[in-house]
Amino acid sequence: MLTTDLVRLKELGTPIIVLTAWDAISASIVEASGADVVLVGDSLGMVVLGHTTTLPVTIDQIIHHTQAVCRGFSKPLAKQPLVIADLPFLSYQCGEDKAVEAAGSILKNSCASGVKIEGAEPETLLVIERFVRMGIPVMGHLGLTPQSVHLLGYKSQARDKESQGKIFQDSKKLQSSGCFAIVLEHIPEEIAGQIKKNLKIPVIGIGAGNQCDGQVRVTADLLGLSNKQPPFAKPLISGRELCINALKSWVQKHQRNEQNPTT
């Protein structure tokens, strides 16, 4: 899968499916599910590393987990999902040179084919344009941007006309800057639908309704493994409860065996 293939899927009206992975096991499961794109998101900071936000995640951790994800694939390279890695907080906000070094390190040291960054501030747009000139594919991210948690919180965005107009304009700026796709998180469905209709690049939604070109979800949320579920990600199974009950049964069985050994 290539970044250009996603544009073709949008043109064909074929839904694009993006799932997160953070290690070899989750990558093998996501690959087997048939996902088009695997995102090594900085959500791993909360899902895997136990942080309360994504902010502590480092570029070295993203590289480490992306390498593990790449080792989890079993299909021939041409049939593997497209791998996109998040650029973590402060890896691209401190100047173009530092951003290129961070993004280049990910692509050089893993099988990732592109990076995802949040926002559409003037400085961010310059970074995106520089990336594209350097041959680094970029996925944009608007709406609820977790790296701005201290400013925006984890609440729904684009609820009033002014902010809706801004996100609409920002999406066009990201396309003009060279993004191959955009993630829209936790915004009204009708706004996401309008953005999708006015962009040539794919619009991937998460908590943005069903009018997008595709959907992205944190795999742990879908499997019911997360302690706290976001409002837009209903678990498909009670994974956490299933795992705990299975392990409890095994532990209790072997505890009984230890207490009553056979002769």
Order of alpha helices (4+ residues) and beta strands (2+ residues): alpha-beta-alpha-beta-alpha-alpha-beta-alpha-beta-alpha-beta-alpha-alpha-beta-alpha-beta-beta-alpha-alpha
